[in-house]
Amino acid sequence: MKLTIIGTGYVGLVTGACFSEMGSHVTCVDIDKEKIDNLKKGILPIYEPGLESIVLNNYKEGTLNFTTSLAQAAKDCNVFFIAVGTPPGQDGSADLQYVLQVARQIGSVIEDYAVIVDKSTVPVGTADKVRAQVSKELEARGAAIEFDVVSNPEFLKEGAAVNDFLKPDRIIVGADSDRAAKLMRRLYAPFSRNRDKMLFMNVKDAEMTKYAANSMLATKISFMNEIANLCERLGVDVENVRKGIGSDSRIGYSFIYPGCGYGGSCFPKDVKALVKTGKDAGFVPTLLDAVEERNNLQKQVLGNKVINRFGQDLTGRTFGIWGLAFKPGTDDMREASSRVLIKALLDAGARVNVYDPVAMDQARKEIPAQEQEKICFAQDQYSALDSADACILVTEWKAFRQPDFKKMASLMKEWVIFDGRNQYDPDEIKEAGFEYHGIGRELG
């Protein structure tokens, strides 16, 4: 099949690359000429394990192409994926200006029946708006061309997106016509050979499913963080509590790891958007409001722990931070807990040494210049601890899981570890001579 993917960001590039891997002829379109030129040279705009080789191989084979011209990509194509950004507005609502702009552009170029797929995460009712924009363009052209708008939300975990796409646990398709549903089933057939993973529903149902899924996962995280904070005040080890409740099959172990808050491009934005959708509909989403509030507070926990330990004035102190990305396996720093921690430490007068296996370049782009004056971007995880008063683990990269405590002790000024993801055994830390502070694990 011939597909056009509009948008070469995280979702669009992964979608295009994986469809081409399964034999479809894909053209990815983006208005950013530099990004398109770089992709043609094999330079990807994002870090995602396994993605580079798929992009390079399929571009070489000619099944994956890149262009800035939607008109060129649209020739002989009847499936268009909209995969552009939907950034949060001031009120938390999803900004649909780019989605609707693309819809108008599609309406101006299609020549035959087309299926227009909303792959971007969009609020309930967006398909109707897309349909209206396409119809408006067709009417202006005087063209009577049939088309369908489908909702096909993505469920990709950053750091595992390629595997998630190639081996999905479910494929949600919201389609209001049998013709569109049949085409989508054919398109996704290579991904459902072992069993039928496709779930068909109405368009609005599919739009809601995406927001409900991410909000549910965010809720589990915030719930466990709340329990961790309570455990800390009661002298309870939250790790034992986590194991105890996770063994209940109705709860499970996924997304119940205490930490310093969730981030990224999905959970924060989608919870905010669903809250706004509820309030616009005259419904107060009390639980989701609490999920967002707890997460915002949780991002302050590490900074508060450091200040409680070393005092309000951190002038003259240096802290080594391990991990900048919001999670391992990505260079994405959007809504990352590290951003909140770094600002808190700098505001208190400290200097910080930072290290991340992948996100260093991204950090240099995103951290404000005035903050970078007090930041040392270390060459490796141990040089980040040179003369440090404490080591603060923020992102649980594999490289940080079994550190060399003797080497750490030889470098650090004070032997203190703040474990923002509860990766370490407190007893092992203490045996190595370090003072330990975890999330929900201030056990004395």
C-alpha positions in Angstrom: 0.0 0.0 0.0 1.1 3.6 -0.5 0.9 5.8 2.6 1.6 9.5 3.3 2.6 10.4 6.8 2.4 14.1 7.6 4.7 15.0 10.5 8.2 13.4 11.1 8.3 13.8 14.9 8.2 10.9 17.3 4.9 9.4 16.2 5.1 10.2 12.5 8.7 8.9 12.0 8.1 5.7 14.0 4.8 5.1 12.2 6.3 5.7 8.7 9.4 3.6 9.3 7.5 0.6 10.7 4.9 0.6 7.9 7.7 0.6 5.4 9.4 -2.2 7.3 6.3 -4.3 6.6 6.3 -3.6 2.9 4.1 -0.4 2.5 5.5 2.4 0.4 5.7 5.4 2.7 6.4 9.0 2.1 6.9 11.2 5.2 6.1 14.9 4.8 7.3 17.8 7.0 7.4 21.5 6.5 10.9 21.6 8.1 13.3 21.4 5.2 16.3 21.0 7.4 14.7 18.0 9.1 13.8 16.4 5.8 17.3 17.0 4.4 18.8 15.5 7.5 16.6 12.4 7.3 17.7 11.9 3.7 21.3 11.9 5.0 20.4 9.4 7.8 20.3 12.0 10.6 17.3 11.4 12.8 15.6 14.2 14.8 15.0 11.9 17.8 16.7 9.1 19.7 14.7 5.8 19.8 16.3 2.4 20.1 16.1 0.4 16.8 14.6 3.2 14.8 17.8 4.4 13.0 18.5 1.1 11.3 14.9 0.7 10.0 14.9 4.3 8.6 18.3 3.9 6.9 17.5 0.4 5.5 14.1 1.3 4.1 15.2 4.6 2.7 18.0 2.8 0.9 15.5 0.3 -0.4 13.2 3.1 -1.6 10.2 2.0 0.5 10.6 5.1 2.8 10.9 8.5 1.4 11.0 12.1 2.7 9.7 15.3 1.2 8.4 18.8 2.0 5.7 18.5 -0.7 2.4 17.1 0.3 1.2 17.4 -3.3 4.1 15.2 -4.4 3.5 12.6 -1.7 -0.3 12.5 -2.4 0.0 11.2 -6.0 -1.7 7.8 -6.2 -2.0 7.7 -2.4 -5.3 7.2 -0.7 -4.2 6.8 3.0 -3.0 9.9 4.9 -1.8 9.8 8.5 -1.9 13.1 10.4 0.9 12.9 12.9 1.6 16.5 13.8 1.9 18.0 17.3 -1.0 18.9 19.6 0.8 21.0 22.2 -1.1 22.0 25.3 -2.6 25.5 25.3 -2.6 27.9 28.3 -5.8 26.3 29.6 -4.5 22.7 29.1 -6.5 22.0 26.0 -4.9 20.3 23.0 -3.9 22.9 20.4 -5.4 21.6 17.1 -4.2 24.3 14.8 -1.6 22.0 13.1 -4.0 19.1 12.8 -6.6 21.3 11.1 -4.0 23.0 8.9 -3.0 19.6 7.6 -6.6 18.6 7.1 -7.1 21.6 4.8 -3.9 20.8 2.9 -5.1 17.2 2.4 -8.4 18.5 1.1 -6.5 20.6 -1.4 -4.5 17.7 -2.9 -6.6 14.5 -2.9 -7.9 13.4 -6.3 -9.6 10.1 -5.4 -11.2 8.4 -2.4 -9.0 8.9 0.7 -8.9 7.7 4.3 -7.6 10.4 6.5 -6.2 8.9 9.8 -5.8 10.9 13.0 -2.7 9.4 14.5 -2.0 12.5 16.7 -3.5 12.4 20.1 -6.6 14.5 19.8 -9.7 15.3 21.9 -13.1 13.7 21.3 -14.7 15.4 18.4 -11.6 16.2 16.4 -12.5 13.9 13.6 -15.6 16.0 13.0 -13.4 19.1 12.8 -11.0 17.4 10.4 -13.9 16.3 8.2 -15.3 19.8 8.1 -12.0 21.3 7.0 -11.4 18.7 4.3 -15.0 19.2 3.0 -14.5 23.0 3.0 -11.4 22.7 0.8 -13.1 20.2 -1.6 -16.1 22.5 -1.9 -13.8 25.4 -2.7 -12.3 23.3 -5.5 -15.7 22.2 -6.7 -14.5 18.6 -6.3 -16.9 15.8 -5.3 -14.4 13.4 -3.8 -15.4 10.9 -1.1 -13.3 10.5 2.0 -13.4 9.0 5.5 -11.8 10.2 8.7 -10.5 7.5 11.0 -9.1 7.7 14.5 -6.1 5.4 15.0 -4.4 6.4 18.3 -0.8 5.4 18.9 0.2 3.5 22.0 4.0 3.8 21.8 6.3 3.9 24.8 9.3 6.1 24.3 12.3 3.8 24.5 10.3 0.8 23.2 8.3 2.4 20.4 9.6 0.3 17.5 8.8 -2.9 19.3 5.4 -1.5 20.4 4.5 -0.7 16.8 5.8 -3.9 15.2 4.4 -6.1 18.0 1.3 -4.3 19.3 -0.9 -5.7 22.1 -3.9 -3.9 20.5 -4.7 -1.8 17.5 -7.5 0.7 18.0 -9.4 1.9 15.0 -12.3 4.3 15.1 -14.2 4.1 11.8 -17.7 5.1 10.9 -17.7 3.4 7.5 -17.2 -0.3 6.4 -15.0 0.9 3.5 -12.5 2.7 5.8 -12.5 -0.2 8.3 -11.8 -2.7 5.6 -8.8 -0.6 4.3 -7.4 -0.2 7.8 -7.7 -4.0 8.5 -5.8 -4.7 5.3 -3.1 -2.1 6.2 -2.5 -3.6 9.7 -2.8 -7.3 8.6 1.0 -7.8 8.9 0.9 -6.8 12.5 -1.9 -9.2 13.5 -0.9 -12.5 12.1 -0.6 -14.4 15.4 -4.0 -13.2 16.5 -6.5 -10.5 15.7 -5.3 -7.5 17.6 -7.7 -5.0 16.0 -10.4 -3.4 18.0 -13.0 -1.5 15.9 -15.2 1.1 17.4 -16.8 4.5 16.6 -14.5 7.4 15.9 -15.2 9.2 19.2 -14.8 6.0 21.2 -11.3 5.6 19.8 -10.4 9.3 20.5 -11.5 8.8 24.1 -9.7 5.5 24.5 -6.3 7.1 24.0 -6.8 9.7 26.7 -8.4 7.3 29.1 -5.5 4.8 28.7 -2.8 7.5 29.4 -4.7 9.0 32.2 -5.2 5.6 33.8 -1.5 4.9 33.8 -0.7 8.4 35.1 -3.2 7.8 37.9 -1.4 4.6 38.9 1.9 6.5 39.1 0.5 9.4 41.1 -1.4 7.0 43.5 1.8 5.1 44.2 3.7 8.3 44.8 1.1 9.4 47.2 1.4 6.1 49.1 5.2 6.5 49.1 4.9 9.9 50.7 2.6 8.6 53.4 4.9 5.6 54.0 7.8 7.9 54.6 6.0 9.7 57.4 5.0 6.4 59.0 8.4 4.7 58.8 7.1 2.2 56.3 9.2 0.8 53.4 7.2 1.5 50.3 9.1 -1.1 48.3 7.6 -3.8 50.4 4.2 -2.3 50.0 4.7 -2.1 46.2 5.6 -5.8 46.1 2.6 -6.7 48.3 0.0 -4.9 46.3 1.6 -5.8 42.9 1.2 -9.5 43.6 -2.5 -9.0 43.4 -3.4 -9.8 39.8 -6.1 -7.2 39.8 -3.4 -4.5 40.4 -0.2 -5.9 38.9 3.3 -4.5 39.0 3.2 -2.1 36.1 3.3 1.6 36.8 3.3 1.3 40.6 7.0 2.2 41.0 7.4 5.3 43.4 9.5 8.0 42.0 10.0 11.7 41.4 7.1 12.2 39.0 6.2 11.4 35.5 7.0 13.5 32.5 7.4 13.3 28.7 5.2 14.3 25.9 2.1 12.2 26.7 1.0 11.8 30.3 1.2 15.4 31.4 -0.3 16.8 28.2 -3.1 14.1 28.0 -4.2 14.4 31.6 -4.4 18.2 31.2 -6.4 17.8 28.0 -8.8 15.3 29.5 -9.4 17.6 32.5 -10.2 20.5 30.1 -12.5 18.3 28.0 -14.4 17.3 31.1 -14.8 20.9 32.4 -15.9 22.0 28.9 -18.6 19.4 29.1 -19.8 20.6 32.5 -18.1 17.8 34.4 -15.5 18.3 37.1 -12.9 15.5 36.8 -11.9 15.5 40.5 -9.7 12.4 40.3 -7.7 13.7 37.3 -7.2 17.1 38.9 -5.7 15.3 41.9 -3.5 13.1 39.6 -2.0 16.2 38.0 -1.6 18.1 41.4 0.2 15.1 43.0 2.6 14.8 40.0 3.5 18.5 40.1 4.2 18.2 43.8 6.1 14.9 43.3 8.6 16.7 41.0 9.6 18.9 44.0 10.3 16.0 46.3 14.0 15.5 45.4 14.8 19.2 45.7 13.0 19.3 49.1 14.9 16.3 50.3 18.2 17.9 49.4 17.3 21.2 51.1 16.0 19.4 54.2 19.4 17.6 54.4 21.8 20.4 53.6 19.8 23.6 54.4 18.0 26.3 52.6 21.2 28.0 51.5 23.2 25.7 49.1 25.9 28.2 48.2 29.2 26.5 47.8 27.7 23.1 47.4 27.8 20.9 44.3 25.4 18.1 43.4 25.9 15.4 40.8 22.8 14.5 38.9 22.5 11.1 37.1 19.8 11.2 34.4 18.1 14.1 32.6 15.6 12.5 30.2 12.1 11.9 31.7 12.7 8.2 31.4 15.4 5.8 30.1 15.6 4.9 26.4 15.0 8.4 25.1 16.5 11.9 24.9 13.1 13.5 25.6 13.3 16.1 28.4 9.8 17.5 28.1 8.2 17.8 31.5 11.2 15.9 33.0 11.6 15.9 36.8 15.3 16.8 36.3 14.3 20.2 35.1 12.4 21.0 38.3 15.2 19.6 40.5 18.0 21.6 38.7 16.1 24.8 39.0 15.4 24.3 42.7 19.1 23.6 43.4 20.3 26.5 41.4 17.8 28.9 43.0 19.2 27.8 46.4 22.7 28.7 45.3 24.1 25.3 44.4 26.1 24.3 41.4 25.3 21.0 39.6 27.1 18.5 37.5 24.8 16.6 35.2 25.2 13.4 33.1 22.8 11.4 30.9 23.8 8.7 28.5 21.7 10.1 25.7 20.1 13.4 26.5 23.1 15.7 27.0 22.8 17.5 23.6 19.0 17.9 24.2 19.7 19.3 27.6 22.1 22.0 26.2 19.2 23.0 23.9 16.5 23.1 26.5 18.1 24.3 29.7 18.0 28.1 29.8 21.4 29.8 29.2 21.3 31.6 32.6 21.0 28.2 34.3 23.8 26.6 32.2 26.3 29.1 33.7 26.1 27.0 36.9 25.9 23.6 35.3 28.8 21.4 34.3 27.9 18.9 31.6 30.0 15.9 32.6 31.8 13.5 30.3 30.6 10.4 32.2 28.6 9.4 35.3 31.5 9.4 37.6 33.0 12.8 36.6 29.6 14.2 37.5 30.4 13.3 41.1 33.7 15.1 41.3 33.7 17.1 44.6 30.0 16.5 44.9 28.1 16.8 48.2 25.6 14.2 47.0 24.7 12.0 44.1 21.1 12.4 42.9 19.6 9.6 40.7 16.8 11.0 38.6 16.5 8.7 35.5 16.9 5.0 36.0 19.3 4.2 33.1 20.8 0.7 33.2 24.3 2.2 33.4 23.4 3.6 36.9 22.0 0.4 38.4 25.2 -1.1 39.8 27.6 1.8 40.5 31.1 1.5 41.7 30.7 2.8 45.3 34.5 2.8 46.0 35.0 5.0 42.9 32.1 7.2 44.0 33.5 7.6 47.5 37.0 8.6 46.1 35.4 11.4 44.1 32.6 12.8 46.4 33.0 15.4 49.1 30.2 13.9 51.1 28.9 10.4 50.8 25.2 11.0 50.3 22.8 9.4 47.7 19.3 10.6 46.8 17.6 7.8 45.0 14.8 9.4 43.0 13.6 6.1 41.5 14.2 3.6 44.4 16.8 1.7 42.3 19.1 0.8 45.1 19.0 -1.4 48.1 19.3 0.9 51.1 21.2 -1.7 53.1 23.8 -2.1 50.4 24.2 1.7 50.2 24.7 1.9 53.9 27.2 -1.0 53.9 29.2 1.0 51.4 29.3 3.8 53.9 26.8 6.1 52.2 23.8 7.9 53.6 20.7 6.9 51.7 17.5 8.9 50.9 14.8 7.3 48.7 11.2 7.9 47.8 9.1 6.6 50.6 12.2 5.0 52.1 13.4 7.5 54.8 13.8 4.6 57.2 16.5 5.9 59.5 
